[in-house]
Amino acid sequence: MGISYRMRGYVVERGSATVVPPQIRKRSRRKNIGVNTRELSCNCYQASHHHRWIAIIFFCYHRVDLYRCQGLQLPLLFADRLCNLIAIVIFSEKTLNPVEKSKVAVIFIVSFFVIFFWSAYEQAGASLTFFADEQTNRDLGFFVVPASWFQSINSVFIVTFAPIFAWFWLKLGKREPSSPTKMALGLFLLALGYLWIAFGVKNVQPGIKVSMIWLTGMYALHTCGELCLSPIGLSLVNKLAPTKFASLLMAVWFTANAFANKFAGVLSSLYPDNKTTNFLGIYEMSNLYSFFMLFVFMAGIASLILFFLTKKLQKMMH
């Protein structure tokens, strides 16, 4: 603090009795630079060393089952191996304390439940579009609504509901639910949406089209579920992830999304278009009601389990 004066190479600060000779200042500067350079080079070496071993281990780990897989299984195996490898790397890291590892465990747990949400939600681009085209009465009398327009309903609801949800969370204040609770609520709303459309097609004879209100109402509930889960999950990963593993844990989140999209394609192939299909050999689907109820059971059970785990996850989040 204050003005510095130069006197024959010495530096004297006003308000201080410190007088620093130039030789000492030069030696100190060189020493600090040397320490900082060594620390930086050491950190860079450690980072590159970790990344190199991650690449080598991942290649070997993935190569073991590469030739055992068929075309449809390979993407799922890849996602599974990637998440397993990241978990091994992070939990074996000695610099992380138990609290940080506990937070990382929360990220893996919620990422698992996200798979059930997106695999059902992404039916919008597959089976639900087919349902809109074949089983929905889109005739308004003066205009027939194209089936592709239903893909835009979600965007309209997002823009409409997002400010309402933001206001609602702020309005709750200290009573605002935790992130895992919000995500469980998102799964519940997803199941409720499928329950809504399942009742709309129940006891409907083949060839009979249903009102657009059933599909529109389902998309509205799904959008509410998305607003409870998607932005909350991204924020949670960013909040809980240790700084040095932030990118890897964000990869876990998006890998779970990729896994869910692949699973969504598998589930959409079970659409009962004048045929009987089954899920895991234990649940048969011969009509649209039983097909939509599959997602009610899947998302509903996942929601209940996550609700029961909420308090435990809150403690793990510290």
Phi and psi in degrees as GROMACS dihedral restraints (atoms count N, CA, C in turn):
[ dihedral_restraints ]
;  ai    aj    ak    al  type     phi  dphi    fc
    3     4     5     6     1   119.1    20    10
    4     5     6     7     1  -177.7    20    10
    6     7     8     9     1   -93.8    20    10
    7     8     9    10     1   138.3    20    10
    9    10    11    12     1   -97.6    20    10
   10    11    12    13     1   138.7    20    10
   12    13    14    15     1  -115.5    20    10
   13    14    15    16     1   141.8    20    10
   15    16    17    18     1  -102.8    20    10
   16    17    18    19     1   125.5    20    10
   18    19    20    21     1  -135.9    20    10
   19    20    21    22     1   103.5    20    10
   21    22    23    24     1    54.9    20    10
   22    23    24    25     1    43.6    20    10
   24    25    26    27     1    85.9    20    10
   25    26    27    28     1    -8.3    20    10
   27    28    29    30     1   -92.3    20    10
   28    29    30    31     1   154.7    20    10
   30    31    32    33     1  -114.8    20    10
   31    32    33    34     1   125.0    20    10
   33    34    35    36     1  -123.8    20    10
   34    35    36    37     1   124.6    20    10
   36    37    38    39     1   -97.1    20    10
   37    38    39    40     1   131.4    20    10
   39    40    41    42     1   -66.4    20    10
   40    41    42    43     1   137.0    20    10
   42    43    44    45     1    88.5    20    10
   43    44    45    46     1     4.1    20    10
   45    46    47    48     1  -138.0    20    10
   46    47    48    49     1   146.6    20    10
   48    49    50    51     1   -92.4    20    10
   49    50    51    52     1     7.3    20    10
   51    52    53    54     1   -78.6    20    10
   52    53    54    55     1   129.2    20    10
   54    55    56    57     1  -124.9    20    10
   55    56    57    58     1   117.7    20    10
   57    58    59    60     1  -109.7    20    10
   58    59    60    61     1   113.5    20    10
   60    61    62    63     1   -63.7    20    10
   61    62    63    64     1   149.8    20    10
   63    64    65    66     1   -63.3    20    10
   64    65    66    67     1   -33.3    20    10
   66    67    68    69     1   -63.3    20    10
   67    68    69    70     1   -42.4    20    10
   69    70    71    72     1   -65.3    20    10
   70    71    72    73     1   -41.4    20    10
   72    73    74    75     1   -61.8    20    10
   73    74    75    76     1   -39.1    20    10
   75    76    77    78     1   -67.3    20    10
   76    77    78    79     1   -44.7    20    10
   78    79    80    81     1   -62.8    20    10
   79    80    81    82     1   -41.4    20    10
   81    82    83    84     1   -63.1    20    10
   82    83    84    85     1   -41.1    20    10
   84    85    86    87     1   -64.6    20    10
   85    86    87    88     1   -44.9    20    10
   87    88    89    90     1   -62.4    20    10
   88    89    90    91     1   -39.6    20    10
   90    91    92    93     1   -63.6    20    10
   91    92    93    94     1   -45.3    20    10
   93    94    95    96     1   -63.9    20    10
   94    95    96    97     1   -41.9    20    10
   96    97    98    99     1   -62.6    20    10
   97    98    99   100     1   -40.7    20    10
   99   100   101   102     1   -62.9    20    10
  100   101   102   103     1   -43.1    20    10
  102   103   104   105     1   -63.8    20    10
  103   104   105   106     1   -46.7    20    10
  105   106   107   108     1   -63.1    20    10
  106   107   108   109     1   -39.4    20    10
  108   109   110   111     1   -65.2    20    10
  109   110   111   112     1   -42.4    20    10
  111   112   113   114     1   -64.2    20    10
  112   113   114   115     1   -41.7    20    10
  114   115   116   117     1   -63.9    20    10
  115   116   117   118     1   -42.6    20    10
  117   118   119   120     1   -65.4    20    10
  118   119   120   121     1   -45.3    20    10
  120   121   122   123     1   -64.6    20    10
  121   122   123   124     1   -36.7    20    10
  123   124   125   126     1   -64.9    20    10
  124   125   126   127     1   -43.6    20    10
  126   127   128   129     1   -64.8    20    10
  127   128   129   130     1   -42.1    20    10
  129   130   131   132     1   -63.4    20    10
  130   131   132   133     1   -41.0    20    10
  132   133   134   135     1   -63.9    20    10
  133   134   135   136     1   -43.3    20    10
  135   136   137   138     1   -63.3    20    10
  136   137   138   139     1   -42.2    20    10
  138   139   140   141     1   -62.9    20    10
  139   140   141   142     1   -48.3    20    10
  141   142   143   144     1   -65.5    20    10
  142   143   144   145     1   -35.7    20    10
  144   145   146   147     1   -62.0    20    10
  145   146   147   148     1   -46.1    20    10
  147   148   149   150     1   -61.5    20    10
  148   149   150   151     1   -46.9    20    10
  150   151   152   153     1   -64.9    20    10
  151   152   153   154     1   -37.6    20    10
  153   154   155   156     1   -64.2    20    10
  154   155   156   157     1   -45.1    20    10
  156   157   158   159     1   -69.2    20    10
  157   158   159   160     1   -33.9    20    10
  159   160   161   162     1   -60.5    20    10
  160   161   162   163     1   -44.3    20    10
  162   163   164   165     1   -63.8    20    10
  163   164   165   166     1   -43.0    20    10
  165   166   167   168     1   -66.3    20    10
  166   167   168   169     1   -47.2    20    10
  168   169   170   171     1   -64.6    20    10
  169   170   171   172     1   -42.0    20    10
  171   172   173   174     1   -62.8    20    10
  172   173   174   175     1   -41.9    20    10
  174   175   176   177     1   -61.6    20    10
  175   176   177   178     1   -47.2    20    10
  177   178   179   180     1   -66.4    20    10
  178   179   180   181     1   -41.5    20    10
  180   181   182   183     1   -66.3    20    10
  181   182   183   184     1   -38.3    20    10
  183   184   185   186     1   -77.9    20    10
  184   185   186   187     1   -30.8    20    10
  186   187   188   189     1   -68.7    20    10
  187   188   189   190     1   -24.1    20    10
  189   190   191   192     1   -58.5    20    10
  190   191   192   193     1   -45.3    20    10
  192   193   194   195     1  -104.0    20    10
  193   194   195   196     1    10.1    20    10
  195   196   197   198     1   -61.8    20    10
  196   197   198   199     1   -41.9    20    10
  198   199   200   201     1   -88.2    20    10
  199   200   201   202     1    -2.6    20    10
  201   202   203   204     1   -89.1    20    10
  202   203   204   205     1    -9.1    20    10
  204   205   206   207     1  -100.4    20    10
  205   206   207   208     1   146.7    20    10
  207   208   209   210     1   -89.5    20    10
  208   209   210   211     1   176.5    20    10
  210   211   212   213     1   -58.6    20    10
  211   212   213   214     1   -41.3    20    10
  213   214   215   216     1   -76.9    20    10
  214   215   216   217     1   -25.7    20    10
  216   217   218   219     1   -83.8    20    10
  217   218   219   220     1   -24.0    20    10
  219   220   221   222     1   -61.1    20    10
  220   221   222   223     1   -46.2    20    10
  222   223   224   225     1   -61.3    20    10
  223   224   225   226     1   -37.4    20    10
  225   226   227   228     1   -68.4    20    10
  226   227   228   229     1   -39.2    20    10
  228   229   230   231     1   -64.4    20    10
  229   230   231   232     1   -42.1    20    10
  231   232   233   234     1   -59.4    20    10
  232   233   234   235     1   -46.7    20    10
  234   235   236   237     1   -64.4    20    10
  235   236   237   238     1   -40.5    20    10
  237   238   239   240     1   -63.9    20    10
  238   239   240   241     1   -45.7    20    10
  240   241   242   243     1   -64.2    20    10
  241   242   243   244     1   -38.8    20    10
  243   244   245   246     1   -62.6    20    10
  244   245   246   247     1   -47.9    20    10
  246   247   248   249     1   -66.0    20    10
  247   248   249   250     1   -39.3    20    10
  249   250   251   252     1   -63.0    20    10
  250   251   252   253     1   -41.8    20    10
  252   253   254   255     1   -65.2    20    10
  253   254   255   256     1   -43.9    20    10
  255   256   257   258     1   -62.0    20    10
  256   257   258   259     1   -40.2    20    10
  258   259   260   261     1   -62.5    20    10
  259   260   261   262     1   -42.5    20    10
  261   262   263   264     1   -63.3    20    10
  262   263   264   265     1   -44.2    20    10
  264   265   266   267     1   -63.3    20    10
  265   266   267   268     1   -44.1    20    10
  267   268   269   270     1   -72.8    20    10
  268   269   270   271     1   -47.6    20    10
  270   271   272   273     1   -73.7    20    10
  271   272   273   274     1   -15.5    20    10
  273   274   275   276     1   -92.8    20    10
  274   275   276   277     1    -0.2    20    10
  276   277   278   279     1   -74.2    20    10
  277   278   279   280     1   120.8    20    10
  279   280   281   282     1   -76.5    20    10
  280   281   282   283     1   -19.3    20    10
  282   283   284   285     1   -79.4    20    10
  283   284   285   286     1   -11.5    20    10
  285   286   287   288     1   -86.4    20    10
  286   287   288   289     1   134.6    20    10
  288   289   290   291     1   -85.9    20    10
  289   290   291   292     1   169.4    20    10
  291   292   293   294     1   -58.7    20    10
  292   293   294   295     1   -34.0    20    10
  294   295   296   297     1   -64.5    20    10
  295   296   297   298     1   -44.6    20    10
  297   298   299   300     1   -65.6    20    10
  298   299   300   301     1   -40.4    20    10
  300   301   302   303     1   -66.4    20    10
  301   302   303   304     1   -33.2    20    10
  303   304   305   306     1   -64.7    20    10
  304   305   306   307     1   -40.6    20    10
  306   307   308   309     1   -65.9    20    10
  307   308   309   310     1   -38.5    20    10
  309   310   311   312     1   -63.3    20    10
  310   311   312   313     1   -39.2    20    10
  312   313   314   315     1   -60.5    20    10
  313   314   315   316     1   -36.8    20    10
  315   316   317   318     1   -62.3    20    10
  316   317   318   319     1   -40.7    20    10
  318   319   320   321     1   -61.8    20    10
  319   320   321   322     1   -42.9    20    10
  321   322   323   324     1   -66.0    20    10
  322   323   324   325     1   -38.2    20    10
  324   325   326   327     1   -66.7    20    10
  325   326   327   328     1   -48.7    20    10
  327   328   329   330     1   -68.5    20    10
  328   329   330   331     1   -30.1    20    10
  330   331   332   333     1   -65.0    20    10
  331   332   333   334     1   -33.9    20    10
  333   334   335   336     1   -63.9    20    10
  334   335   336   337     1   -43.5    20    10
  336   337   338   339     1   -70.9    20    10
  337   338   339   340     1   -25.9    20    10
  339   340   341   342     1   -62.3    20    10
  340   341   342   343     1   -30.4    20    10
  342   343   344   345     1   -59.0    20    10
  343   344   345   346     1   -41.4    20    10
  345   346   347   348     1   -68.2    20    10
  346   347   348   349     1   -32.1    20    10
  348   349   350   351     1   -69.6    20    10
  349   350   351   352     1   -55.3    20    10
  351   352   353   354     1   -70.7    20    10
  352   353   354   355     1   -29.8    20    10
  354   355   356   357     1   -65.2    20    10
  355   356   357   358     1   -31.4    20    10
  357   358   359   360     1   -85.0    20    10
  358   359   360   361     1   -38.9    20    10
  360   361   362   363     1   -64.2    20    10
  361   362   363   364     1   -39.5    20    10
  363   364   365   366     1   -76.9    20    10
  364   365   366   367     1     6.7    20    10
  366   367   368   369     1   -66.1    20    10
  367   368   369   370     1   -13.2    20    10
  369   370   371   372     1   -59.2    20    10
  370   371   372   373     1   -33.0    20    10
  372   373   374   375     1   -93.1    20    10
  373   374   375   376     1     5.5    20    10
  375   376   377   378     1  -133.8    20    10
  376   377   378   379     1   -95.7    20    10
  378   379   380   381     1   -63.7    20    10
  379   380   381   382     1   -35.8    20    10
  381   382   383   384     1   -71.4    20    10
  382   383   384   385     1   -30.4    20    10
  384   385   386   387     1   -68.8    20    10
  385   386   387   388     1   -40.0    20    10
  387   388   389   390     1   -63.4    20    10
  388   389   390   391     1   -39.8    20    10
  390   391   392   393     1   -63.3    20    10
  391   392   393   394     1   -41.5    20    10
  393   394   395   396     1   -63.3    20    10
  394   395   396   397     1   -34.5    20    10
  396   397   398   399     1   -79.0    20    10
  397   398   399   400     1   -38.5    20    10
  399   400   401   402     1  -102.0    20    10
  400   401   402   403     1   -30.3    20    10
  402   403   404   405     1  -118.7    20    10
  403   404   405   406     1     6.0    20    10
  405   406   407   408     1  -114.9    20    10
  406   407   408   409     1   131.3    20    10
  408   409   410   411     1   -78.0    20    10
  409   410   411   412     1   105.0    20    10
  411   412   413   414     1  -104.6    20    10
  412   413   414   415     1     9.9    20    10
  414   415   416   417     1   -87.4    20    10
  415   416   417   418     1   116.1    20    10
  417   418   419   420     1   -91.8    20    10
  418   419   420   421     1     3.9    20    10
  420   421   422   423     1    97.4    20    10
  421   422   423   424     1   -44.6    20    10
  423   424   425   426     1  -113.0    20    10
  424   425   426   427     1    -8.2    20    10
  426   427   428   429     1  -160.1    20    10
  427   428   429   430     1   137.2    20    10
  429   430   431   432     1   -99.9    20    10
  430   431   432   433     1   117.7    20    10
  432   433   434   435     1   -70.3    20    10
  433   434   435   436     1   124.3    20    10
  435   436   437   438     1   -63.8    20    10
  436   437   438   439     1   143.5    20    10
  438   439   440   441     1   -62.1    20    10
  439   440   441   442     1   -30.9    20    10
  441   442   443   444     1   -66.6    20    10
  442   443   444   445     1   -22.0    20    10
  444   445   446   447     1   -66.1    20    10
  445   446   447   448     1   -24.0    20    10
  447   448   449   450     1   -67.1    20    10
  448   449   450   451     1   -19.3    20    10
  450   451   452   453     1   -67.9    20    10
  451   452   453   454     1   -21.7    20    10
  453   454   455   456     1   -88.9    20    10
  454   455   456   457     1   -11.2    20    10
  456   457   458   459     1   -61.1    20    10
  457   458   459   460     1   -40.7    20    10
  459   460   461   462     1   -59.6    20    10
  460   461   462   463     1   -42.2    20    10
  462   463   464   465     1   -62.7    20    10
  463   464   465   466     1   -41.2    20    10
  465   466   467   468     1   -63.4    20    10
  466   467   468   469     1   -43.5    20    10
  468   469   470   471     1   -68.1    20    10
  469   470   471   472     1   -34.8    20    10
  471   472   473   474     1   -61.1    20    10
  472   473   474   475     1   -49.3    20    10
  474   475   476   477     1   -64.4    20    10
  475   476   477   478     1   -33.7    20    10
  477   478   479   480     1   -76.7    20    10
  478   479   480   481     1   -44.1    20    10
  480   481   482   483     1   -87.3    20    10
  481   482   483   484     1   -24.7    20    10
  483   484   485   486     1   -57.1    20    10
  484   485   486   487     1   -47.5    20    10
  486   487   488   489     1   -62.6    20    10
  487   488   489   490     1   -33.3    20    10
  489   490   491   492     1   -66.9    20    10
  490   491   492   493     1   -44.1    20    10
  492   493   494   495     1   -65.9    20    10
  493   494   495   496     1   -41.1    20    10
  495   496   497   498     1   -61.3    20    10
  496   497   498   499     1   -42.8    20    10
  498   499   500   501     1   -65.5    20    10
  499   500   501   502     1   -39.6    20    10
  501   502   503   504     1   -66.2    20    10
  502   503   504   505     1   -43.3    20    10
  504   505   506   507     1   -63.5    20    10
  505   506   507   508     1   -40.2    20    10
  507   508   509   510     1   -67.9    20    10
  508   509   510   511     1   -35.7    20    10
  510   511   512   513     1   -65.7    20    10
  511   512   513   514     1   -34.4    20    10
  513   514   515   516     1   -67.2    20    10
  514   515   516   517     1   -29.8    20    10
  516   517   518   519     1    61.7    20    10
  517   518   519   520     1  -123.1    20    10
  519   520   521   522     1   -69.3    20    10
  520   521   522   523     1   -17.9    20    10
  522   523   524   525     1   -86.3    20    10
  523   524   525   526     1     2.4    20    10
  525   526   527   528     1   -60.8    20    10
  526   527   528   529     1   131.0    20    10
  528   529   530   531     1   -67.9    20    10
  529   530   531   532     1   159.3    20    10
  531   532   533   534     1   -71.2    20    10
  532   533   534   535     1   166.9    20    10
  534   535   536   537     1   -60.4    20    10
  535   536   537   538     1   -46.3    20    10
  537   538   539   540     1   -60.5    20    10
  538   539   540   541     1   -34.7    20    10
  540   541   542   543     1   -66.5    20    10
  541   542   543   544     1   -41.5    20    10
  543   544   545   546     1   -61.5    20    10
  544   545   546   547     1   -40.4    20    10
  546   547   548   549     1   -68.1    20    10
  547   548   549   550     1   -37.1    20    10
  549   550   551   552     1   -64.1    20    10
  550   551   552   553     1   -38.4    20    10
  552   553   554   555     1   -64.0    20    10
  553   554   555   556     1   -37.9    20    10
  555   556   557   558     1   -61.9    20    10
  556   557   558   559     1   -42.1    20    10
  558   559   560   561     1   -64.9    20    10
  559   560   561   562     1   -37.8    20    10
  561   562   563   564     1   -64.9    20    10
  562   563   564   565     1   -42.1    20    10
  564   565   566   567     1   -65.5    20    10
  565   566   567   568     1   -34.9    20    10
  567   568   569   570     1   -63.6    20    10
  568   569   570   571     1   -46.4    20    10
  570   571   572   573     1   -62.4    20    10
  571   572   573   574     1   -38.1    20    10
  573   574   575   576     1   -64.6    20    10
  574   575   576   577     1   -37.0    20    10
  576   577   578   579     1   -63.0    20    10
  577   578   579   580     1   -42.8    20    10
  579   580   581   582     1   -70.5    20    10
  580   581   582   583     1   -31.8    20    10
  582   583   584   585     1   -65.3    20    10
  583   584   585   586     1   -37.4    20    10
  585   586   587   588     1   -60.0    20    10
  586   587   588   589     1   -50.1    20    10
  588   589   590   591     1   -74.3    20    10
  589   590   591   592     1   -26.1    20    10
  591   592   593   594     1   -64.6    20    10
  592   593   594   595     1   -40.6    20    10
  594   595   596   597     1   -68.2    20    10
  595   596   597   598     1   -28.3    20    10
  597   598   599   600     1   -69.0    20    10
  598   599   600   601     1   -28.7    20    10
  600   601   602   603     1  -105.2    20    10
  601   602   603   604     1     0.3    20    10
  603   604   605   606     1   -65.7    20    10
  604   605   606   607     1   134.7    20    10
  606   607   608   609     1    61.5    20    10
  607   608   609   610     1    16.5    20    10
  609   610   611   612     1   -83.9    20    10
  610   611   612   613     1   129.7    20    10
  612   613   614   615     1   -73.0    20    10
  613   614   615   616     1   150.2    20    10
  615   616   617   618     1   -56.2    20    10
  616   617   618   619     1   136.9    20    10
  618   619   620   621     1    92.3    20    10
  619   620   621   622     1   -11.7    20    10
  621   622   623   624     1   -90.7    20    10
  622   623   624   625     1   128.4    20    10
  624   625   626   627     1   -94.4    20    10
  625   626   627   628     1   147.1    20    10
  627   628   629   630     1  -102.7    20    10
  628   629   630   631     1   167.5    20    10
  630   631   632   633     1   -68.6    20    10
  631   632   633   634     1   154.3    20    10
  633   634   635   636     1   -68.0    20    10
  634   635   636   637     1   -17.6    20    10
  636   637   638   639     1   -62.7    20    10
  637   638   639   640     1   -30.4    20    10
  639   640   641   642     1   -68.5    20    10
  640   641   642   643     1   -45.2    20    10
  642   643   644   645     1   -70.0    20    10
  643   644   645   646     1   -39.3    20    10
  645   646   647   648     1   -66.1    20    10
  646   647   648   649     1   -42.9    20    10
  648   649   650   651     1   -63.8    20    10
  649   650   651   652     1   -38.2    20    10
  651   652   653   654     1   -63.8    20    10
  652   653   654   655     1   -43.7    20    10
  654   655   656   657     1   -63.9    20    10
  655   656   657   658     1   -33.9    20    10
  657   658   659   660     1   -64.9    20    10
  658   659   660   661     1   -44.0    20    10
  660   661   662   663     1   -67.2    20    10
  661   662   663   664     1   -38.8    20    10
  663   664   665   666     1   -64.7    20    10
  664   665   666   667     1   -37.3    20    10
  666   667   668   669     1   -65.4    20    10
  667   668   669   670     1   -40.7    20    10
  669   670   671   672     1   -61.8    20    10
  670   671   672   673     1   -40.5    20    10
  672   673   674   675     1   -64.4    20    10
  673   674   675   676     1   -39.2    20    10
  675   676   677   678     1   -62.9    20    10
  676   677   678   679     1   -40.4    20    10
  678   679   680   681     1   -68.9    20    10
  679   680   681   682     1   -22.6    20    10
  681   682   683   684     1   -83.5    20    10
  682   683   684   685     1   -21.5    20    10
  684   685   686   687     1  -113.1    20    10
  685   686   687   688     1   -50.7    20    10
  687   688   689   690     1   -63.7    20    10
  688   689   690   691     1   -57.5    20    10
  690   691   692   693     1   -67.6    20    10
  691   692   693   694     1   -30.9    20    10
  693   694   695   696     1   -66.5    20    10
  694   695   696   697     1   -41.8    20    10
  696   697   698   699     1   -65.6    20    10
  697   698   699   700     1   -42.6    20    10
  699   700   701   702     1   -62.3    20    10
  700   701   702   703     1   -42.2    20    10
  702   703   704   705     1   -65.1    20    10
  703   704   705   706     1   -37.8    20    10
  705   706   707   708     1   -65.8    20    10
  706   707   708   709     1   -42.9    20    10
  708   709   710   711     1   -62.2    20    10
  709   710   711   712     1   -44.7    20    10
  711   712   713   714     1   -64.1    20    10
  712   713   714   715     1   -32.8    20    10
  714   715   716   717     1   -76.1    20    10
  715   716   717   718     1   -40.1    20    10
  717   718   719   720     1   -91.4    20    10
  718   719   720   721     1   -23.4    20    10
  720   721   722   723     1   -69.2    20    10
  721   722   723   724     1   132.2    20    10
  723   724   725   726     1   -59.9    20    10
  724   725   726   727     1   147.5    20    10
  726   727   728   729     1   -56.8    20    10
  727   728   729   730     1   -43.6    20    10
  729   730   731   732     1   -72.0    20    10
  730   731   732   733     1   -16.5    20    10
  732   733   734   735     1  -117.8    20    10
  733   734   735   736     1    18.4    20    10
  735   736   737   738     1   -61.2    20    10
  736   737   738   739     1   -44.7    20    10
  738   739   740   741     1   -67.8    20    10
  739   740   741   742     1   -39.1    20    10
  741   742   743   744     1   -64.7    20    10
  742   743   744   745     1   -41.2    20    10
  744   745   746   747     1   -73.7    20    10
  745   746   747   748     1   -29.9    20    10
  747   748   749   750     1   -66.7    20    10
  748   749   750   751     1   -33.4    20    10
  750   751   752   753     1   -64.4    20    10
  751   752   753   754     1   -36.3    20    10
  753   754   755   756     1   -61.0    20    10
  754   755   756   757     1   -43.8    20    10
  756   757   758   759     1   -60.6    20    10
  757   758   759   760     1   -48.3    20    10
  759   760   761   762     1   -75.2    20    10
  760   761   762   763     1   -25.9    20    10
  762   763   764   765     1   -67.3    20    10
  763   764   765   766     1   -37.3    20    10
  765   766   767   768     1   -62.1    20    10
  766   767   768   769     1   -39.2    20    10
  768   769   770   771     1   -63.8    20    10
  769   770   771   772     1   -41.3    20    10
  771   772   773   774     1   -64.4    20    10
  772   773   774   775     1   -43.3    20    10
  774   775   776   777     1   -58.7    20    10
  775   776   777   778     1   -42.3    20    10
  777   778   779   780     1   -64.1    20    10
  778   779   780   781     1   -39.5    20    10
  780   781   782   783     1   -65.8    20    10
  781   782   783   784     1   -38.3    20    10
  783   784   785   786     1   -65.1    20    10
  784   785   786   787     1   -42.6    20    10
  786   787   788   789     1   -64.3    20    10
  787   788   789   790     1   -35.3    20    10
  789   790   791   792     1   -62.0    20    10
  790   791   792   793     1   -39.6    20    10
  792   793   794   795     1   -64.6    20    10
  793   794   795   796     1   -38.6    20    10
  795   796   797   798     1   -64.6    20    10
  796   797   798   799     1   -43.0    20    10
  798   799   800   801     1   -67.9    20    10
  799   800   801   802     1   -36.9    20    10
  801   802   803   804     1   -65.9    20    10
  802   803   804   805     1   -24.7    20    10
  804   805   806   807     1   -69.8    20    10
  805   806   807   808     1   -12.5    20    10
  807   808   809   810     1   -87.0    20    10
  808   809   810   811     1     4.0    20    10
  810   811   812   813     1   -56.9    20    10
  811   812   813   814     1   121.4    20    10
  813   814   815   816     1   -80.1    20    10
  814   815   816   817     1    74.2    20    10
  816   817   818   819     1   -87.3    20    10
  817   818   819   820     1    86.6    20    10
  819   820   821   822     1    58.3    20    10
  820   821   822   823     1    36.0    20    10
  822   823   824   825     1  -153.7    20    10
  823   824   825   826     1   166.7    20    10
  825   826   827   828     1  -107.1    20    10
  826   827   828   829     1   127.3    20    10
  828   829   830   831     1  -120.5    20    10
  829   830   831   832     1   167.9    20    10
  831   832   833   834     1  -143.4    20    10
  832   833   834   835     1   152.1    20    10
  834   835   836   837     1  -110.7    20    10
  835   836   837   838     1   115.5    20    10
  837   838   839   840     1    60.0    20    10
  838   839   840   841     1    17.6    20    10
  840   841   842   843     1    74.4    20    10
  841   842   843   844     1     7.3    20    10
  843   844   845   846     1  -121.3    20    10
  844   845   846   847     1   -13.0    20    10
  846   847   848   849     1  -131.4    20    10
  847   848   849   850     1   112.5    20    10
  849   850   851   852     1   -93.8    20    10
  850   851   852   853     1   143.3    20    10
  852   853   854   855     1  -129.1    20    10
  853   854   855   856     1   115.1    20    10
  855   856   857   858     1  -115.0    20    10
  856   857   858   859     1    -6.9    20    10
  858   859   860   861     1  -147.8    20    10
  859   860   861   862     1   174.3    20    10
  861   862   863   864     1   -67.0    20    10
  862   863   864   865     1   -32.8    20    10
  864   865   866   867     1   -60.2    20    10
  865   866   867   868     1   -49.3    20    10
  867   868   869   870     1   -67.3    20    10
  868   869   870   871     1   -30.8    20    10
  870   871   872   873     1   -66.8    20    10
  871   872   873   874     1   -46.0    20    10
  873   874   875   876     1   -70.8    20    10
  874   875   876   877     1   -31.7    20    10
  876   877   878   879     1   -66.5    20    10
  877   878   879   880     1   -24.6    20    10
  879   880   881   882     1   -57.8    20    10
  880   881   882   883     1   -42.4    20    10
  882   883   884   885     1   -75.3    20    10
  883   884   885   886     1   -28.1    20    10
  885   886   887   888     1   -63.6    20    10
  886   887   888   889     1   -48.0    20    10
  888   889   890   891     1   -64.5    20    10
  889   890   891   892     1   -45.4    20    10
  891   892   893   894     1   -64.3    20    10
  892   893   894   895     1   -51.9    20    10
  894   895   896   897     1   -72.1    20    10
  895   896   897   898     1   -35.8    20    10
  897   898   899   900     1   -65.6    20    10
  898   899   900   901     1   -44.9    20    10
  900   901   902   903     1   -64.9    20    10
  901   902   903   904     1   -42.4    20    10
  903   904   905   906     1   -61.1    20    10
  904   905   906   907     1   -38.5    20    10
  906   907   908   909     1   -64.5    20    10
  907   908   909   910     1   -44.7    20    10
  909   910   911   912     1   -63.2    20    10
  910   911   912   913     1   -43.3    20    10
  912   913   914   915     1   -62.9    20    10
  913   914   915   916     1   -42.7    20    10
  915   916   917   918     1   -67.3    20    10
  916   917   918   919     1   -35.3    20    10
  918   919   920   921     1   -60.7    20    10
  919   920   921   922     1   -42.9    20    10
  921   922   923   924     1   -68.0    20    10
  922   923   924   925     1   -28.2    20    10
  924   925   926   927     1   -86.3    20    10
  925   926   927   928     1    -6.0    20    10
  927   928   929   930     1   -57.3    20    10
  928   929   930   931     1   -48.8    20    10
  930   931   932   933     1   -63.7    20    10
  931   932   933   934     1   -39.6    20    10
  933   934   935   936     1   -64.2    20    10
  934   935   936   937     1   -42.2    20    10
  936   937   938   939     1   -66.1    20    10
  937   938   939   940     1   -36.9    20    10
  939   940   941   942     1   -61.8    20    10
  940   941   942   943     1   -40.7    20    10
  942   943   944   945     1   -66.5    20    10
  943   944   945   946     1   -37.9    20    10
  945   946   947   948     1   -69.3    20    10
  946   947   948   949     1   -25.7    20    10
  948   949   950   951     1   -77.2    20    10
  949   950   951   952     1   -18.8    20    10
